[in-house]
Every structure is written in structure tokens, then in C-alpha cells.
Amino acid sequence: MPSIRTINIDAYRYDLPDERVAKYPLAQRDASKLLLYKKGNIEEKIFTDIIDELPANSLLVFNNTRVIHARLHFTLPNGRRLEILCLDPLFPLDYQQNLSSTKTVSWKCMVGGNRRWKSGEITMDISVDNQIVSLTAKRVERLEGTFEINFSWDNQSFSFGELLTKGGIIPLPPYLNRASEESDRDRYQTIYAQPEGSVAAPTAGLHFTPAVMQEMKEKGIQQNFVTLHVGAGTFKPVKTNRLGEHEMHRERIFVDFTFVEQLAQTLASKRAVIPVGTTSLRTLESLYWLGVRLVHDSSATIENVIIGQWEPYEQTQALPSAKDAIHALLETMKQQKRIHLEAATQLLIAPGYKSQLVSGLITNFHQPASTLLLLVAALIGEEWKTVYDYAMQHDFRFLSYGDSSLLLI
């Protein structure tokens, strides 16, 4: 697949008027429209119809990450506001340890208005359980496009995660062009969100309700969860003319042994695997490429590995089946007695990429010239234009709070 680097991103632009961007969610999560794409045919349905459209006995894979209140607003000595957006933990490096820490922590952050922050430390007061906690931010060093920021606070009874929850703001996508509101605290989270760490929601999951998930179970649709902490890079447009010049953002993924075991069983029985959202799909495909390493070299490490942006496109050896790759991963986890697997992925899925594990995708409608749109185009080919034209002509709502689609291949 050498031609992927020469893809001209202009071929993946379309006109998206601002009025077609859903600025707010619908009152009822599962009341959104559903575009069904199946064997080249397109139909308009409502989201609750998805229960009858999924392949029988398929496995749905959800990303259960929880969005943190990552935006912190500080006031400089001159009275002007400065925003710090927490992206990734640096110390402690582990998300759970960092957010539960009652001592100083460091994060990779974006700083809005950095030039106004001349020097020294800045503080903000946060009300937690009727107590005022003073949170201090100190700029440690400049990173590539970001900064290392050290956070400390004057009351060790509270964790950093608690301070973010009380003092921070949900980081809505910039294309919504509005400030976060109280309702976003609930609606910009999936109902199954658990481990904290994302600065953006896996929005394909926002349509699911307890009733929909229960009815799917009753109809034999299996459900399981992975974790990919979504970074701000998911909103990063491809600004280069050629895709080969674009650097894909890196995100952390976490899966349990029990999930890999179920995935192996699903593939062995030739049942469909349907990811809910692009982040779930990237996680699944990243697991495949980790399995490929193990098939080619049984001694390859699975300790904090990184799946590279171009790894699938640089393969010279014959590729194993999805079943064999995931089986190799499962056996390695068994041998090493691992109950969890942690890795990082920079995987870029674009036209020319052949999906190894999935039979479809549940997803919203994405920005023009985005890597998310490229992923959709990789899945259904040039038909993405037909799908998006249909959605535009039939008044579908676009982007994070917009409508949904089920794309079956």
C-alpha cells in the first residue's frame, strides 16, 4: 500500500455549513437519526432501529473512556485570563495514579495565552466539599507545541482528579464554537464511561441508552469494552497537501485479558466484530498489528509498545489472519500471566488500508479533511461521498453531537 503517502487530502473535503453542525445534543440520546449503509444501499432510520440491523450474534466493542474536566482557567496578576488544557499525564505517567494523587503532578498541556504568562507560578481557588483549595500551576519546560506544567495544591485531602472535576471545565470540541454548559457534564459522556483520561468524548457512543444496550443483549448482541484515551489530536486537521507529510497523533490504549479472549472466540467462530466509534476501531486494528509482531517473532515484547503510524504499510512478510494474530496475542498474555495490556497507537487508517478485524462501524459524521473521515473512506471506499451527500440532503446533524451511522461492509 505504498500510495497512501501520496494521497491528496483535497479529495476528502466537502462543504459543511455551520448550521449543519449540531451545537447541542438531542434531549433523548437514542432519538437521533441513523444512516444505514449496507452493501451499497443507504436508508434513513432512527437510532433505536440499530438493534435489528446489527449482524446476529455480533460483538460490539465500546470505548469506555471518561472525559476529564481538562480546561483550567487561571487569572494572571494583571487580571487577564489564561487557559491551561491538560492533555496527557507526565508524572505519574499512569492516568489512574496521576488523577488519584494527593501530591504534586505534572501534565503535558496546551496553554492559551502563554505569551501573557511572563514568569512565576499562578493560582486558582477551587471549592471542594465546602473547602477552598488553592491550585498552583508552574511552567516547567516547553515541549513541541505544548508545555510541561507542574500542579500542586495546599490541601492533601483531595486528589488532582477531584480538583479537575470541581474546578475544571469539560473541553468541548472547538468546532462547536460555544462555551461548555452545565448540561455538557452529563451529555458529553457516554453512559458507560469509567476510566478518566480523555479530552474528547468517543462520540459514537453518545447515542446509546441503558434500554438500547439491554435490548441488544436480549437479542444476542455481545458487548465488551476497551479504553482509548482520546487526545486533542483527534481534532487536528490534515494541513499538508500530501498525507505522507502529516504526523498522526498518539493515544494510549488499555485492554483486559478477558476482552482479548472474547475477541479471539468471536473471530474463531466467524462472527462479526463491530466497533462503536473510530477510537474503538483504531484500538482493534492496533491489537491486530501487535499480534502480527508476535506471529513473526514470538519473543517480541508487549510491554508498553507503540504501534507506528506507517507500520501496516511497511510490512514485507505475509500477513496472518485476524484469528491467528489475536490468538498469538492471547497466548502471549497467558504465558506472561497478564490480565491487562497497555500500549500506545499512532496508527493512521486511510484509503488503501484493509481492515483486518471489523465487519462494520458505528460512527457519527466527521469533519472535512480529517483523519476520522479518512478512516471512514478506508472502510467503504469512494462510497463515503455518497453517504455524506445523502446525509447532507436528508438533514442529518453533523459532528460530535450529531446523528449516527451504521456502516456495514
C-alpha positions as CSV (number, residue, x, y, z in Angstrom):
1,M,0.0,0.0,0.0
2,P,2.7,2.5,-0.9
3,S,0.4,5.0,-2.5
4,I,-1.2,6.0,0.8
5,R,1.6,8.6,1.4
6,T,0.7,10.4,-1.8
7,I,-3.0,10.8,-1.0
8,N,-4.1,14.4,-1.7
9,I,-6.2,15.5,1.2
10,D,-8.2,17.9,-1.0
11,A,-10.0,14.8,-2.3
12,Y,-11.5,14.4,1.2
13,R,-13.0,17.8,1.6
14,Y,-16.7,18.6,1.4
15,D,-18.8,21.7,2.2
16,L,-20.0,21.7,5.8
17,P,-22.1,24.8,6.5
18,D,-22.0,25.8,10.2
19,E,-25.8,25.4,10.5
20,R,-25.4,21.7,9.8
21,V,-23.1,21.2,12.9
22,A,-25.1,20.1,15.9
23,K,-24.2,22.6,18.6
24,Y,-26.3,20.8,21.2
25,P,-27.4,17.2,21.7
26,L,-31.0,16.0,21.3
27,A,-32.9,15.7,24.6
28,Q,-33.1,11.9,24.2
29,R,-29.9,10.2,23.4
30,D,-31.3,7.4,21.2
31,A,-33.7,9.7,19.3
32,S,-31.1,10.6,16.7
33,K,-31.2,9.7,13.1
34,L,-29.3,6.6,11.9
35,L,-27.9,6.3,8.4
36,L,-27.7,2.6,7.5
37,Y,-25.2,1.8,4.8
38,K,-25.3,-1.9,3.8
39,K,-23.9,-3.4,0.6
40,G,-24.0,-0.1,-1.2
41,N,-27.6,0.7,-0.2
42,I,-28.5,3.6,2.1
43,E,-31.5,4.0,4.3
44,E,-32.6,6.6,6.9
45,K,-33.7,5.1,10.2
46,I,-33.7,6.2,13.9
47,F,-31.0,5.1,16.3
48,T,-33.2,2.5,18.1
49,D,-33.5,0.6,14.8
50,I,-29.9,-0.4,15.1
51,I,-30.9,-3.3,17.3
52,D,-32.5,-5.0,14.3
53,E,-29.8,-4.0,11.8
54,L,-26.7,-5.4,13.6
55,P,-25.4,-8.8,12.4
56,A,-26.7,-11.7,14.5
57,N,-24.5,-12.6,17.5
58,S,-22.1,-9.9,16.6
59,L,-19.7,-8.4,19.2
60,L,-20.0,-4.6,19.8
61,V,-16.8,-3.0,21.1
62,F,-17.2,0.2,23.0
63,N,-14.6,2.7,24.2
64,N,-15.3,3.3,27.9
65,T,-13.0,6.2,28.4
66,R,-14.3,9.2,30.5
67,V,-13.7,12.8,29.6
68,I,-11.9,14.8,32.2
69,H,-12.6,18.4,33.0
70,A,-9.4,19.3,31.4
71,R,-9.8,23.0,30.9
72,L,-8.5,25.1,33.8
73,H,-9.0,28.9,33.8
74,F,-6.4,30.9,35.8
75,T,-6.2,34.6,36.3
76,L,-2.9,36.3,35.8
77,P,-1.7,39.1,38.1
78,N,-2.8,41.7,35.5
79,G,-6.3,40.3,35.7
80,R,-6.3,38.6,32.3
81,R,-7.4,35.0,31.9
82,L,-5.1,32.2,30.9
83,E,-6.4,28.7,30.0
84,I,-4.4,25.5,30.6
85,L,-5.7,22.4,28.8
86,C,-4.4,19.1,30.3
87,L,-3.6,16.6,27.6
88,D,-1.5,13.7,29.0
89,P,0.0,12.9,32.4
90,L,3.8,13.1,32.6
91,F,4.3,12.3,36.3
92,P,3.0,10.0,37.5
93,L,2.7,8.6,34.0
94,D,-0.2,6.3,34.8
95,Y,-3.6,8.0,34.4
96,Q,-5.2,6.4,37.5
97,Q,-2.2,7.1,39.7
98,N,-1.9,10.7,38.5
99,L,-5.6,11.6,38.9
100,S,-5.7,9.9,42.3
101,S,-2.5,11.6,43.5
102,T,-2.8,13.9,46.5
103,K,0.7,15.2,45.8
104,T,2.2,17.2,43.0
105,V,1.6,16.1,39.5
106,S,2.9,17.1,36.0
107,W,1.0,17.1,32.7
108,K,1.6,17.9,29.1
109,C,-0.6,20.9,28.5
110,M,-1.7,23.4,25.9
111,V,-1.6,27.0,27.2
112,G,-3.9,29.6,25.7
113,G,-2.4,33.0,26.2
114,N,1.0,31.7,27.1
115,R,2.7,34.9,26.0
116,R,0.8,36.8,28.7
117,W,2.2,34.4,31.3
118,K,5.5,36.2,31.9
119,S,7.0,34.1,34.7
120,G,6.4,32.5,38.1
121,E,3.5,30.5,39.4
122,I,-0.2,31.2,39.0
123,T,-3.0,30.0,41.3
124,M,-6.8,29.4,41.2
125,D,-9.1,28.7,44.1
126,I,-11.4,25.7,43.8
127,S,-14.3,24.9,46.1
128,V,-14.4,21.3,47.1
129,D,-16.8,19.9,49.8
130,N,-17.2,23.5,51.2
131,Q,-13.5,24.0,51.4
132,I,-11.4,26.3,49.3
133,V,-8.3,24.6,47.8
134,S,-5.6,26.7,46.1
135,L,-4.3,25.0,43.0
136,T,-0.9,26.3,41.7
137,A,0.5,25.9,38.2
138,K,4.1,26.2,37.3
139,R,5.5,26.1,33.8
140,V,8.5,23.6,33.7
141,E,9.6,23.5,30.1
142,R,8.4,24.0,26.6
143,L,7.6,20.8,24.6
144,E,6.7,20.5,20.9
145,G,3.7,22.8,20.7
146,T,2.9,22.2,24.4
147,F,4.3,22.7,27.8
148,E,5.1,20.6,30.8
149,I,3.1,22.1,33.7
150,N,3.6,21.1,37.3
151,F,0.4,21.3,39.5
152,S,0.5,21.4,43.3
153,W,-2.2,22.3,45.9
154,D,-2.5,23.2,49.5
155,N,-4.8,20.6,50.8
156,Q,-3.7,16.9,50.6
157,S,-7.1,15.7,51.5
158,F,-8.1,16.0,47.8
159,S,-6.8,14.3,44.7
160,F,-5.9,16.0,41.5
161,G,-8.8,14.3,39.8
162,E,-11.2,15.8,42.3
163,L,-9.8,19.2,41.7
164,L,-10.2,18.9,38.0
165,T,-13.8,17.7,38.4
166,K,-14.7,20.7,40.7
167,G,-12.5,23.4,39.1
168,G,-12.1,22.3,35.5
169,I,-14.4,22.6,32.5
170,I,-15.4,19.9,30.0
171,P,-13.3,20.5,26.9
172,L,-16.0,20.7,24.1
173,P,-14.7,20.4,20.6
174,P,-13.6,23.8,19.1
175,Y,-15.9,23.4,16.1
176,L,-18.9,23.8,18.4
177,N,-18.0,27.4,18.8
178,R,-19.6,27.8,22.2
179,A,-18.7,27.6,25.9
180,S,-19.3,24.5,28.0
181,E,-22.6,24.5,29.9
182,E,-23.7,22.5,32.9
183,S,-25.7,20.1,30.8
184,D,-22.5,19.1,28.9
185,R,-21.1,17.5,32.1
186,D,-23.6,14.7,31.5
187,R,-24.3,14.7,27.8
188,Y,-20.7,14.8,26.7
189,Q,-20.1,11.5,28.4
190,T,-21.2,8.1,27.3
191,I,-23.5,6.3,29.8
192,Y,-20.8,3.6,30.3
193,A,-17.8,5.9,30.7
194,Q,-15.4,4.8,33.5
195,P,-11.6,5.3,33.4
196,E,-10.8,9.0,33.3
197,G,-8.3,10.3,30.7
198,S,-9.8,11.7,27.6
199,V,-10.1,15.3,26.5
200,A,-12.7,14.4,23.9
201,A,-15.6,12.0,24.1
202,P,-15.8,8.9,21.9
203,T,-19.0,10.4,20.4
204,A,-20.3,7.4,18.5
205,G,-21.3,6.1,21.9
206,L,-23.3,9.1,23.0
207,H,-26.4,7.7,21.3
208,F,-26.6,4.6,23.5
209,T,-29.1,4.3,26.4
210,P,-29.5,1.6,29.0
211,A,-32.7,0.5,27.2
212,V,-30.9,0.1,23.9
213,M,-28.0,-1.8,25.4
214,Q,-30.3,-4.1,27.3
215,E,-32.4,-4.9,24.3
216,M,-29.3,-5.7,22.3
217,K,-28.2,-8.2,25.0
218,E,-31.6,-9.8,24.9
219,K,-31.2,-10.2,21.1
220,G,-27.8,-11.9,21.5
221,I,-25.6,-8.9,20.6
222,Q,-22.5,-9.2,22.7
223,Q,-20.9,-6.2,24.3
224,N,-17.4,-5.5,25.6
225,F,-15.1,-2.6,26.3
226,V,-11.7,-1.3,25.5
227,T,-10.1,2.0,26.6
228,L,-8.5,4.5,24.3
229,H,-8.0,7.9,26.0
230,V,-8.8,10.4,23.2
231,G,-6.4,13.2,22.8
232,A,-6.8,16.7,21.4
233,G,-5.0,15.5,18.2
234,T,-8.3,13.9,17.2
235,F,-9.4,17.4,16.1
236,K,-6.2,18.1,14.3
237,P,-6.9,18.7,10.6
238,V,-4.6,17.4,7.9
239,K,-3.0,20.6,6.9
240,T,-0.5,19.2,4.4
241,N,-1.4,18.5,0.8
242,R,0.0,15.0,0.9
243,L,-0.9,12.6,3.6
244,G,2.6,11.4,3.9
245,E,3.6,14.7,5.4
246,H,1.0,14.5,8.2
247,E,2.1,13.3,11.7
248,M,-0.6,11.2,13.3
249,H,-1.3,11.9,17.0
250,R,-0.5,9.2,19.6
251,E,-3.1,7.8,22.0
252,R,-2.9,5.4,24.9
253,I,-4.9,2.1,24.8
254,F,-5.8,-0.4,27.5
255,V,-7.5,-3.8,27.1
256,D,-8.2,-6.6,29.5
257,F,-7.3,-10.3,29.0
258,T,-10.9,-11.2,29.1
259,F,-11.6,-8.9,26.2
260,V,-8.8,-10.4,24.1
261,E,-10.1,-13.8,24.9
262,Q,-13.7,-12.9,23.8
263,L,-12.3,-11.3,20.7
264,A,-10.4,-14.4,19.8
265,Q,-13.5,-16.5,20.3
266,T,-15.6,-14.2,18.1
267,L,-13.1,-14.4,15.3
268,A,-12.7,-18.1,15.6
269,S,-16.5,-18.6,15.2
270,K,-16.5,-16.1,12.3
271,R,-19.0,-13.7,14.0
272,A,-19.0,-10.0,13.2
273,V,-16.9,-7.5,15.2
274,I,-18.5,-4.0,15.1
275,P,-16.6,-1.2,16.8
276,V,-18.6,1.7,18.3
277,G,-16.6,4.7,17.0
278,T,-13.3,5.3,15.3
279,T,-11.4,5.1,18.5
280,S,-12.6,1.5,19.1
281,L,-11.7,0.6,15.6
282,R,-8.2,2.0,15.9
283,T,-7.8,0.1,19.1
284,L,-8.9,-3.2,17.5
285,E,-6.7,-2.7,14.5
286,S,-3.8,-1.8,16.7
287,L,-4.3,-5.1,18.5
288,Y,-4.1,-6.9,15.2
289,W,-0.7,-5.3,14.4
290,L,0.6,-6.2,17.8
291,G,-0.5,-9.8,17.1
292,V,1.3,-9.6,13.7
293,R,4.6,-8.8,15.5
294,L,4.1,-11.9,17.7
295,V,3.3,-14.2,14.8
296,H,6.5,-13.0,13.1
297,D,8.6,-13.1,16.3
298,S,7.2,-14.9,19.3
299,S,9.7,-13.2,21.6
300,A,8.5,-9.7,20.6
301,T,7.6,-7.6,23.6
302,I,4.1,-6.5,24.5
303,E,5.4,-4.2,27.3
304,N,4.3,-0.6,26.6
305,V,4.7,-0.9,22.8
306,I,3.9,1.7,20.2
307,I,2.0,0.9,17.0
308,G,3.5,3.2,14.5
309,Q,1.7,5.4,12.0
310,W,3.0,3.7,8.9
311,E,3.5,0.2,10.4
312,P,0.8,-1.5,8.3
313,Y,2.2,0.0,5.1
314,E,5.8,-1.2,5.6
315,Q,5.1,-4.9,6.0
316,T,7.3,-7.2,3.9
317,Q,6.2,-10.5,5.3
318,A,3.0,-12.4,4.6
319,L,0.2,-11.2,7.0
320,P,-1.5,-13.7,9.3
321,S,-5.3,-13.9,9.5
322,A,-7.1,-11.8,12.1
323,K,-7.8,-15.1,14.0
324,D,-4.1,-16.1,14.1
325,A,-2.9,-12.6,15.1
326,I,-5.3,-12.3,18.0
327,H,-4.6,-15.9,19.1
328,A,-0.9,-15.1,19.2
329,L,-1.6,-12.1,21.4
330,L,-3.9,-14.1,23.7
331,E,-1.3,-16.9,24.1
332,T,1.4,-14.4,24.9
333,M,-0.8,-12.7,27.6
334,K,-1.5,-16.2,29.0
335,Q,2.2,-17.1,29.1
336,Q,3.1,-13.8,30.8
337,K,0.1,-14.0,33.1
338,R,-1.1,-10.6,32.1
339,I,-4.6,-9.5,33.0
340,H,-4.1,-6.1,31.3
341,L,-2.4,-4.8,28.2
342,E,-1.3,-1.2,27.8
343,A,0.1,0.2,24.6
344,A,0.2,3.4,22.5
345,T,-1.1,3.7,19.0
346,Q,-0.3,6.2,16.2
347,L,-2.0,4.1,13.6
348,L,-3.2,6.0,10.6
349,I,-6.1,4.3,8.8
350,A,-6.7,5.8,5.4
351,P,-7.8,4.7,1.9
352,G,-5.7,1.8,0.9
353,Y,-5.8,0.3,4.3
354,K,-7.7,-3.1,4.6
355,S,-9.5,-3.6,7.9
356,Q,-8.4,-6.8,9.5
357,L,-10.9,-7.4,12.3
358,V,-14.1,-5.5,11.7
359,S,-17.3,-6.0,9.7
360,G,-18.5,-2.5,10.0
361,L,-18.6,0.6,12.1
362,I,-21.0,2.7,14.2
363,T,-19.9,6.4,13.9
364,N,-21.0,10.0,13.6
365,F,-20.3,12.3,10.7
366,H,-16.8,13.8,10.7
367,Q,-15.1,17.0,9.7
368,P,-13.8,17.5,6.2
369,A,-10.1,16.7,5.6
370,S,-9.9,14.9,9.0
371,T,-8.2,11.6,9.7
372,L,-11.6,10.4,11.0
373,L,-13.1,10.9,7.6
374,L,-10.1,9.2,6.0
375,L,-10.8,6.2,8.2
376,V,-14.4,6.1,7.0
377,A,-13.2,6.3,3.4
378,A,-10.8,3.4,4.1
379,L,-13.7,1.3,5.3
380,I,-16.2,1.9,2.5
381,G,-14.1,3.4,-0.3
382,E,-15.4,6.2,-2.6
383,E,-18.9,5.4,-1.3
384,W,-18.1,7.8,1.6
385,K,-19.1,10.6,-0.8
386,T,-22.5,9.1,-1.5
387,V,-23.0,8.5,2.2
388,Y,-22.1,12.1,3.1
389,D,-24.2,13.5,0.2
390,Y,-27.2,11.5,1.4
391,A,-26.7,12.8,5.0
392,M,-26.4,16.4,3.8
393,Q,-29.5,16.1,1.6
394,H,-31.6,14.4,4.3
395,D,-30.9,16.9,7.1
396,F,-28.6,14.7,9.2
397,R,-26.8,16.6,12.0
398,F,-23.0,16.5,11.9
399,L,-20.1,16.1,14.2
400,S,-19.9,15.3,17.9
401,Y,-23.5,16.0,19.0
402,G,-24.9,15.0,15.6
403,D,-26.6,11.9,14.2
404,S,-25.2,8.4,13.8
405,S,-24.5,5.9,11.1
406,L,-24.1,2.1,10.8
407,L,-21.7,1.2,8.0
408,L,-21.7,-2.5,7.2
409,I,-19.1,-3.9,4.8
